[in-house]
């Protein structure tokens, strides 16, 4: 299942989607196959571990449901009731979201820094190499100066390739890794609390994602028959990363893929919803996701710590359940 930073916080406009190639958040499998001993006496986690390693979402749900019945997975599907309502920007601000009116405005921080670095570096090198003797001092500066044009050309022909370069460059920002972990942990935790099993995640540069697969939801998405109830749940999960950044930082930079995912779900839903309803859905989903994160702060922080240490999916679930 492929899912998962406008003053009205509307989903991405058609013009934006047509002009910019936004990488979809790919939620794929990266589960540990090694056996993880349970630190909880009398609790057998082997069935859950096997389901995760086999990429079997139905078996994972059954195992988690059983663990919940046994009193262990108390946080699993603990937020099953999701109901959309009218939401205002003021509510987001009151909850603690910073610059709520700009949450859906795509960030150009990383893009601008990358292009400025390329242009600045090549310009300096061109000036320096201009002092070379003979013809070298004539041709080399031109060759170096053309690098900027090549980069812009690549961006026009293959935006995805340029985006990969920008993503790698972004890792040099001091807050990059912290943002990535906080963002993906939010998707992980919110999905888990809503009863959507997580089968894997990655924090690798250019491959950041949380992978959840629900066979029933997958069929509804592919058939374009996603109902209002299912859309609400997926909207909250999609907006969780954006909400996490909004609670912590003045400027959200990882919202593009999240908004793209939400727009995709909206386009696959029945009955179709209008522009104002889409705007309200986006605001409400951010509010609901942020509320979940704030109300489950201990579990969220424990999950961030676990994911920072590259814990397996099972170990991440254990971290959530052990958190007080």
C-alpha positions in Angstrom: 0.0 0.0 0.0 1.5 3.3 -1.1 0.8 6.2 1.3 2.7 7.6 3.3 5.6 20.1 5.0 -2.8 28.4 1.9 -4.1 30.0 4.6 -7.0 27.6 4.7 -4.7 24.6 4.9 -6.2 23.0 1.8 -4.8 19.9 0.2 -2.3 20.5 -2.6 -3.9 22.2 -5.6 -4.0 20.6 -9.0 -1.6 23.2 -10.3 1.0 22.3 -7.7 0.6 18.6 -8.3 1.1 19.1 -12.0 4.1 21.3 -11.6 6.0 19.5 -8.9 6.9 15.9 -8.8 6.4 15.1 -5.1 7.7 11.7 -4.0 5.0 9.5 -2.7 5.5 8.2 0.7 6.3 4.5 0.1 5.4 2.3 3.1 7.4 -0.8 2.5 8.7 -3.8 4.5 11.8 -3.7 6.5 11.2 -6.0 9.4 13.7 -7.9 11.4 13.7 -11.7 10.9 15.6 -12.4 14.1 13.7 -13.6 17.1 13.3 -11.0 19.8 12.9 -12.4 23.3 9.9 -10.9 25.1 10.8 -8.9 28.2 7.2 -9.5 29.5 6.9 -12.8 31.4 4.2 -15.0 30.0 3.7 -13.0 26.9 4.4 -14.8 23.6 5.3 -12.4 20.8 6.5 -15.0 18.3 3.2 -15.0 16.4 3.3 -11.3 15.9 6.9 -11.4 15.0 6.2 -14.1 12.4 3.4 -12.1 10.9 5.5 -9.0 10.6 8.4 -10.9 8.9 5.9 -12.6 6.5 4.4 -9.2 5.6 1.0 -10.6 6.6 -1.1 -7.7 7.8 -4.2 -9.8 8.6 -2.1 -12.1 10.8 -0.4 -9.1 12.5 -3.8 -7.6 13.3 -5.1 -10.9 14.7 -1.9 -11.3 16.8 -2.2 -7.8 18.2 -5.9 -8.2 18.9 -5.1 -11.4 20.9 -2.3 -9.6 22.8 -4.8 -6.8 23.6 -7.3 -9.3 24.9 -4.5 -10.8 27.1 -3.9 -7.3 28.5 -0.5 -6.6 26.9 -1.1 -4.5 23.7 -3.3 -2.0 25.6 -2.3 0.8 23.2 -3.2 -1.1 20.1 -6.3 0.2 18.4 -7.0 2.3 21.5 -8.3 5.2 19.3 -10.8 3.4 17.2 -13.5 6.1 17.1 -12.5 8.7 14.5 -15.2 11.2 13.5 -14.7 14.2 11.3 -16.0 17.6 12.5 -15.7 21.2 11.5 -12.3 22.6 12.6 -10.9 26.1 12.6 -7.3 27.4 12.4 -7.7 28.8 15.9 -8.2 25.3 17.3 -4.9 24.3 15.7 -3.1 27.3 17.2 -4.7 26.7 20.6 -3.5 23.1 20.6 0.1 24.3 20.0 0.5 24.1 16.3 3.0 26.8 15.2 2.2 28.9 12.1 -1.0 26.9 11.5 -2.0 29.1 8.5 1.2 28.1 6.7 1.2 24.3 7.4 0.3 23.4 3.8 2.6 25.8 2.1 5.4 23.7 0.6 8.8 24.4 2.1 11.6 25.6 -0.2 14.2 25.7 2.5 16.1 22.6 1.3 15.7 23.5 -2.4 16.9 27.0 -2.0 19.9 26.0 0.1 20.9 23.3 -2.4 20.7 25.6 -5.4 22.4 28.4 -3.6 25.2 26.1 -2.7 25.6 24.8 -6.2 25.6 28.3 -7.8 27.9 29.8 -5.1 30.4 26.9 -5.2 30.6 26.9 -9.0 30.9 30.6 -9.2 33.9 30.7 -6.8 35.6 27.8 -8.6 35.1 29.5 -11.9 36.7 32.7 -10.7 39.6 30.8 -9.2 40.2 28.6 -12.3 40.1 31.8 -14.4 43.6 32.4 -13.2 44.9 29.3 -14.9 47.5 29.8 -17.6 46.7 29.7 -21.3 43.6 28.2 -22.7 42.9 26.5 -19.4 41.9 29.8 -17.9 39.4 30.3 -20.6 37.7 26.9 -21.0 37.7 25.6 -17.4 35.6 28.4 -15.9 33.0 27.9 -18.6 32.8 24.2 -17.9 32.5 24.8 -14.2 29.9 27.5 -14.7 27.8 25.2 -16.9 27.3 22.9 -13.9 24.5 25.2 -12.6 22.7 25.0 -15.9 23.1 21.2 -16.0 21.5 21.0 -12.6 18.6 23.2 -13.6 18.2 21.1 -16.8 18.1 17.9 -14.8 15.5 19.4 -12.6 13.3 20.3 -15.6 13.6 16.9 -17.3 13.7 14.6 -14.3 12.5 16.4 -11.1 12.7 13.2 -9.2 16.5 12.9 -9.7 17.0 16.5 -8.6 14.8 15.8 -5.6 17.0 12.9 -4.6 20.0 15.2 -4.7 18.3 17.8 -2.6 17.2 15.1 -0.2 20.8 13.9 0.2 22.0 17.5 0.6 19.3 18.1 3.3 21.0 15.6 5.6 23.6 18.3 6.4 21.0 20.4 8.2 21.5 20.0 12.0 17.8 19.2 12.5 17.4 16.8 9.6 17.7 13.5 11.4 15.7 14.7 14.3 12.9 15.9 12.0 12.9 12.6 10.1 12.6 10.5 13.2 9.9 12.7 14.8 8.0 12.7 11.5 8.0 9.0 10.9 7.5 8.1 14.5 4.3 10.1 14.4 3.0 8.2 11.4 3.9 4.9 13.2 2.3 5.7 16.5 -0.9 7.2 15.2 -1.5 4.3 12.8 -0.8 1.8 15.6 -3.3 3.6 18.0 -5.9 3.7 15.2 -5.6 -0.1 14.7 -3.5 -0.1 11.5 -0.7 -2.6 11.7 2.9 -1.4 10.9 5.0 -3.9 9.0 8.2 -1.8 8.5 9.8 1.6 8.4 13.0 3.3 7.1 14.9 6.4 8.0 17.3 6.2 5.2 17.9 9.3 3.1 15.4 9.5 0.3 13.6 6.4 1.5 12.0 7.7 4.7 8.7 5.9 5.2 6.5 3.9 7.5 4.9 0.9 5.9 1.4 -0.2 6.9 -0.7 -2.6 4.8 -4.3 -3.3 5.4 -5.7 -5.6 2.7 -9.3 -4.3 3.1 -8.3 -0.7 2.8 -5.9 -1.5 -0.1 -8.8 -3.0 -2.1 -11.0 0.1 -1.4 -8.2 2.4 -2.5 -7.5 0.6 -5.7 -11.2 0.4 -6.5 -11.8 4.1 -5.8 -14.5 3.2 -3.2 -12.9 4.5 -0.1 -15.7 5.4 2.3 -15.9 8.4 4.7 -14.9 6.4 7.8 -11.9 4.9 6.1 -10.9 8.2 4.6 -11.0 9.9 8.0 -8.6 7.2 9.5 -6.1 7.4 6.6 -6.3 11.2 6.7 -5.3 11.3 10.3 -2.4 8.9 9.7 -1.3 10.9 6.6 -1.3 14.2 8.6 0.5 12.8 11.7 4.0 13.7 10.5 3.0 17.2 9.5 1.3 17.6 12.9 4.4 16.4 14.7 6.6 19.0 12.9 4.0 21.7 13.5 4.0 21.0 17.2 7.8 21.3 17.5 9.0 23.6 14.7 8.1 27.0 13.5 8.3 25.8 9.9 7.3 22.4 8.6 9.5 21.1 5.8 8.2 17.5 5.3 4.6 18.1 4.4 4.6 17.7 0.7 4.5 13.9 0.6 1.9 13.9 3.4 -0.4 16.2 1.5 0.2 14.3 -1.7 -0.9 11.1 0.1 -4.0 12.8 1.5 -5.0 14.1 -1.9 -4.6 10.7 -3.3 -7.0 9.2 -0.7 -9.5 12.0 -1.3 -9.4 11.3 -5.0 -10.1 7.6 -4.3 -13.0 8.3 -2.0 -16.8 8.0 -2.5 -18.8 10.0 -2.5 -16.6 12.8 -3.8 -16.1 15.8 -1.4 -15.9 19.4 -2.4 -13.1 21.9 -1.9 -14.3 23.3 1.4 -14.8 19.8 2.8 -11.3 18.9 1.7 -9.9 22.0 3.5 -11.8 21.1 6.6 -10.7 17.4 6.4 -7.1 18.6 6.3 -7.5 20.9 9.3 -9.4 18.3 11.3 -6.9 15.5 10.5 -4.0 17.7 11.7 -5.8 18.6 14.8 -6.8 15.0 15.6 -3.3 13.6 14.9 -1.7 16.4 17.0 -4.1 15.6 19.9 -3.2 11.9 19.8 0.5 12.8 19.9 0.1 15.2 22.8 -2.1 12.8 24.8 0.4 9.9 24.2 3.6 11.9 24.8 5.4 9.1 26.7 4.7 6.5 24.1 5.7 8.9 21.3 9.0 9.8 23.0 9.7 6.1 23.7 9.1 5.3 20.0 11.3 8.1 18.8 14.1 6.8 21.0 13.6 3.3 19.7 13.5 4.3 16.0 16.6 6.5 16.5 18.4 3.3 17.6 17.1 1.5 14.5 14.9 -0.9 16.5 12.9 -3.5 14.7 9.1 -3.1 14.3 8.5 -5.5 17.1 10.9 -3.6 19.4 9.1 -0.3 18.5 5.8 -1.9 19.4 7.3 -3.0 22.7 8.6 0.5 23.4 5.0 1.9 22.9 3.5 -0.7 25.2 6.1 -0.3 27.9 5.8 3.5 28.0 3.9 4.9 31.0 
